[in-house]
Amino acid sequence: MLASLDTHLLTASARNDLPGWRRFIIEFLYFGVKEARACLFVALFFASVLLVPRAGLFGVPRYDVLLLAAVAIQAWMLWAKLETWDELKAVCLFHLVGFALEAFKVSGSIQSWSYPDFAYTKLFGVPLFSGFMYAAVGSYIVQAWRLFDLRIRHHPPYWMAVLIALLIYANFFTHHYIGDYRWYLAAAALGLYARTTVIFRPLDRDRQMPLLLAFVLIGFFIWLAENISTFWGIWRYPNQLGAWSAVHVSKWSSWSLLVVMTFTIVAHLKHIKARIHVPE
């Protein structure tokens, strides 16, 4: 069924004589359906987060159930050919990168946040399912690339993109010791991607938007998901231990920078790299 939906989404078209407002509505509808389809892993994973009770299921702790659910969803997507082995490797890399960051952030000397519940699959105080929260972002970008037939115009040289991505990741660790250089890195990314445009196809015509705007929008929706997750007690920041409060809006900037890093990893997939224009 999903394969048939994908085929339709990739081949659908509208009559050229449609008036502007009708075409806008149809394109907007297809844009929404493609976005929802690209969020398949995200939606299924966070549905599990919301539906699995804090006490777990059948005697299995909640964090362990979420790990089993995430692995099952990923395996099903691979079996259904909704994801390729090459894309799965990138998703696994996101998982490892995310888990390393989580292990550092919950460590005794840092304690930026914590996972309060018991789990058999906790390592260094971090439940193994947590890496899938980062993998979900990568999965969305991979799926969106195919469904929207994304192409990138004026992508910066790869070595520069990789360097800024590494510095962004490093800052998540080093800001505890040598200061937070987030806004300097944001300014560098702004200059690096200022001319970069993403071309996408909601229906049968190409549209475009600044790639920087895409980074900010994705970061915003991740921030919303983080608020939902902390409200459900999946993890907690120190100021949320007594009573829940909204995650500070400054986290939006952190997530947007993380999206820059994630995008850089996805851009190095073979079938995606061929659709990126790097100026000479």
C-alpha positions as CSV (number, residue, x, y, z in Angstrom):
1,M,0.0,0.0,0.0
2,L,2.8,2.5,0.9
3,A,4.6,1.5,-2.3
4,S,1.5,2.4,-4.3
5,L,1.2,5.7,-2.4
6,D,4.8,6.5,-3.1
7,T,4.4,5.8,-6.8
8,H,1.4,8.1,-6.9
9,L,3.1,10.9,-5.0
10,L,6.1,10.7,-7.3
11,T,4.1,10.7,-10.6
12,A,1.0,12.8,-9.8
13,S,0.4,15.9,-11.8
14,A,-2.3,18.6,-12.1
15,R,-3.9,20.2,-15.2
16,N,-2.0,23.2,-16.5
17,D,-5.2,25.2,-16.9
18,L,-6.1,25.1,-13.2
19,P,-6.6,28.6,-11.7
20,G,-3.9,29.8,-9.3
21,W,-5.8,29.3,-6.1
22,R,-6.9,25.7,-7.0
23,R,-3.4,24.7,-8.0
24,F,-2.1,26.2,-4.7
25,I,-4.6,24.1,-2.7
26,I,-3.8,20.9,-4.5
27,E,0.0,21.5,-4.3
28,F,-0.4,22.4,-0.6
29,L,-2.3,19.1,0.0
30,Y,0.3,17.0,-1.7
31,F,3.0,18.9,0.2
32,G,1.3,17.9,3.4
33,V,0.9,14.3,2.4
34,K,4.5,14.0,1.3
35,E,5.7,15.6,4.6
36,A,3.5,13.1,6.6
37,R,4.9,10.2,4.5
38,A,8.5,11.5,5.1
39,C,7.8,11.5,8.8
40,L,6.8,7.8,8.8
41,F,9.5,6.7,11.2
42,V,9.2,9.8,13.3
43,A,5.4,9.3,13.6
44,L,5.5,5.6,14.4
45,F,8.4,6.1,16.9
46,F,6.7,9.0,18.8
47,A,3.4,7.2,18.7
48,S,5.2,4.5,20.7
49,V,6.6,7.1,23.0
50,L,3.1,8.4,23.7
51,L,1.3,5.1,23.9
52,V,3.7,3.0,26.0
53,P,2.8,3.5,29.7
54,R,5.5,4.6,32.1
55,A,5.2,1.2,33.9
56,G,6.1,-0.6,30.6
57,L,4.3,-3.5,29.0
58,F,4.1,-7.2,30.2
59,G,6.7,-6.6,32.8
60,V,9.2,-5.0,30.3
61,P,10.3,-1.5,31.3
62,R,9.2,1.4,29.1
63,Y,12.6,2.3,27.7
64,D,13.2,-1.3,26.7
65,V,9.8,-1.5,25.0
66,L,10.7,1.7,23.1
67,L,14.0,0.2,21.9
68,L,12.2,-2.9,20.7
69,A,9.6,-0.8,18.9
70,A,12.2,1.4,17.2
71,V,14.2,-1.6,16.0
72,A,11.0,-3.3,14.7
73,I,10.0,-0.1,12.8
74,Q,13.4,0.3,11.3
75,A,13.5,-3.4,10.3
76,W,10.0,-3.2,8.7
77,M,11.0,-0.1,6.7
78,L,14.0,-1.9,5.3
79,W,12.0,-5.1,4.6
80,A,9.3,-3.0,2.8
81,K,12.0,-1.3,0.8
82,L,11.0,2.1,2.2
83,E,14.7,2.5,3.1
84,T,17.8,1.2,1.4
85,W,20.8,-0.4,3.1
86,D,22.9,2.6,2.2
87,E,20.4,4.9,3.9
88,L,20.2,2.5,6.9
89,K,24.0,3.0,7.4
90,A,23.5,6.7,7.6
91,V,20.6,6.3,10.1
92,C,22.9,4.0,12.2
93,L,25.6,6.7,12.2
94,F,23.0,9.2,13.5
95,H,22.2,6.7,16.2
96,L,25.8,6.4,17.3
97,V,26.4,10.2,17.1
98,G,23.3,10.8,19.2
99,F,24.1,8.2,21.8
100,A,27.6,9.5,22.3
101,L,26.1,13.0,22.9
102,E,23.5,11.6,25.3
103,A,26.1,9.6,27.3
104,F,28.1,12.8,27.8
105,K,25.1,15.0,28.7
106,V,23.8,12.7,31.4
107,S,27.2,11.9,32.9
108,G,27.7,12.7,36.6
109,S,29.9,15.7,35.9
110,I,27.5,17.3,33.4
111,Q,23.9,16.2,34.2
112,S,22.3,18.4,31.5
113,W,19.3,16.0,31.7
114,S,18.4,12.6,33.0
115,Y,16.5,9.4,32.2
116,P,14.7,8.7,35.5
117,D,13.2,5.3,34.8
118,F,14.8,1.8,35.1
119,A,15.8,-0.1,32.0
120,Y,17.8,-3.3,31.2
121,T,19.1,-1.6,28.1
122,K,20.7,1.4,29.8
123,L,24.4,2.1,29.1
124,F,26.2,4.9,30.9
125,G,22.9,6.0,32.2
126,V,21.4,6.3,28.7
127,P,18.7,4.0,27.4
128,L,19.7,2.6,24.0
129,F,16.5,3.7,22.4
130,S,17.5,7.4,22.8
131,G,19.8,7.2,19.7
132,F,16.7,6.6,17.6
133,M,15.5,10.1,18.4
134,Y,18.5,11.5,16.5
135,A,18.1,8.8,13.8
136,A,14.5,9.9,13.3
137,V,15.8,13.3,12.1
138,G,18.1,11.6,9.6
139,S,15.3,9.3,8.5
140,Y,13.0,12.2,7.8
141,I,15.6,14.0,5.7
142,V,16.4,10.8,3.7
143,Q,12.7,10.2,3.0
144,A,12.0,13.8,2.1
145,W,14.8,13.9,-0.3
146,R,13.3,11.1,-2.4
147,L,9.6,12.1,-2.1
148,F,10.2,15.8,-2.9
149,D,12.9,15.1,-5.6
150,L,15.2,17.5,-3.7
151,R,18.1,19.1,-5.4
152,I,20.5,21.6,-3.8
153,R,21.8,24.6,-5.7
154,H,25.0,26.3,-4.6
155,H,26.0,23.9,-1.9
156,P,29.2,25.1,-0.2
157,P,32.4,23.0,-0.8
158,Y,32.1,19.7,1.0
159,W,35.2,20.2,3.2
160,M,33.7,23.5,4.5
161,A,30.3,21.8,5.2
162,V,32.1,18.9,7.0
163,L,34.2,21.3,9.0
164,I,31.3,23.4,10.3
165,A,29.3,20.2,11.1
166,L,32.2,18.8,13.1
167,L,32.6,22.2,15.0
168,I,28.8,22.2,15.7
169,Y,29.0,18.7,17.2
170,A,32.1,19.5,19.2
171,N,30.5,22.6,20.7
172,F,27.8,20.4,22.3
173,F,30.6,18.9,24.4
174,T,33.1,21.7,24.8
175,H,30.7,24.5,25.8
176,H,30.7,23.0,29.3
177,Y,34.5,23.8,29.5
178,I,35.5,26.6,27.2
179,G,32.3,28.6,26.6
180,D,29.3,28.3,24.2
181,Y,30.3,29.3,20.7
182,R,26.8,28.4,19.3
183,W,26.1,31.8,17.9
184,Y,29.5,32.2,16.2
185,L,28.9,28.8,14.6
186,A,25.4,29.9,13.6
187,A,26.9,33.0,12.0
188,A,29.5,30.9,10.1
189,A,26.7,28.5,8.9
190,L,24.7,31.5,7.8
191,G,27.5,32.8,5.7
192,L,28.3,29.3,4.4
193,Y,24.8,28.5,3.3
194,A,23.6,32.0,2.4
195,R,23.4,31.3,-1.3
196,T,22.2,27.7,-1.0
197,T,18.7,26.9,-2.3
198,V,16.7,23.7,-2.0
199,I,14.6,22.9,-5.0
200,F,11.7,20.6,-4.3
201,R,8.6,19.3,-6.1
202,P,5.3,19.2,-4.1
203,L,3.4,18.0,-7.2
204,D,4.6,18.5,-10.7
205,R,6.3,21.9,-10.6
206,D,9.6,22.8,-9.0
207,R,9.5,25.2,-6.1
208,Q,12.4,26.5,-4.1
209,M,13.3,28.0,-0.7
210,P,16.5,29.0,1.1
211,L,18.1,25.9,2.7
212,L,18.7,27.9,5.9
213,L,15.0,28.4,6.3
214,A,14.5,24.6,6.1
215,F,17.1,24.1,8.9
216,V,15.3,26.5,11.1
217,L,11.8,25.0,10.5
218,I,13.0,21.5,11.1
219,G,14.7,22.6,14.3
220,F,11.5,24.2,15.4
221,F,9.5,21.0,15.0
222,I,12.2,19.0,16.8
223,W,11.9,21.5,19.7
224,L,8.1,20.9,19.8
225,A,8.7,17.1,19.9
226,E,11.2,17.7,22.7
227,N,8.5,19.5,24.7
228,I,6.1,16.6,24.2
229,S,8.7,14.0,25.2
230,T,9.7,15.8,28.4
231,F,6.0,16.3,29.3
232,W,5.6,12.5,29.0
233,G,8.6,12.1,31.2
234,I,10.8,10.3,28.7
235,W,13.6,12.4,30.0
236,R,13.8,15.5,32.2
237,Y,15.9,18.6,32.4
238,P,16.9,19.7,35.9
239,N,14.3,22.4,36.0
240,Q,11.6,19.9,35.2
241,L,12.2,17.4,38.0
242,G,9.7,19.0,40.4
243,A,7.1,20.0,37.9
244,W,7.1,20.1,34.1
245,S,7.8,23.4,32.3
246,A,8.3,24.2,28.6
247,V,11.8,23.5,27.2
248,H,13.6,26.9,26.9
249,V,13.2,28.4,23.4
250,S,17.1,28.6,23.2
251,K,17.0,24.8,22.5
252,W,15.5,25.6,19.1
253,S,18.8,27.1,18.0
254,S,20.6,24.0,19.2
255,W,18.3,21.7,17.3
256,S,18.6,23.8,14.1
257,L,22.4,23.5,14.3
258,L,22.1,19.8,14.8
259,V,20.0,19.7,11.7
260,V,22.9,21.3,9.8
261,M,25.1,18.5,11.0
262,T,22.5,15.8,10.1
263,F,22.0,17.3,6.7
264,T,25.8,17.1,6.0
265,I,25.8,13.4,6.8
266,V,22.8,12.7,4.6
267,A,24.4,14.8,1.7
268,H,27.2,12.3,1.5
269,L,25.0,9.4,0.5
270,K,25.9,8.4,-3.1
271,H,22.5,8.8,-4.7
272,I,22.0,12.2,-2.9
273,K,25.5,13.6,-3.5
274,A,24.8,13.4,-7.3
275,R,21.9,15.9,-6.9
276,I,23.9,18.6,-5.2
277,H,25.5,21.5,-7.1
278,V,28.8,22.5,-5.5
279,P,30.2,25.8,-7.0
280,E,33.6,25.5,-8.4
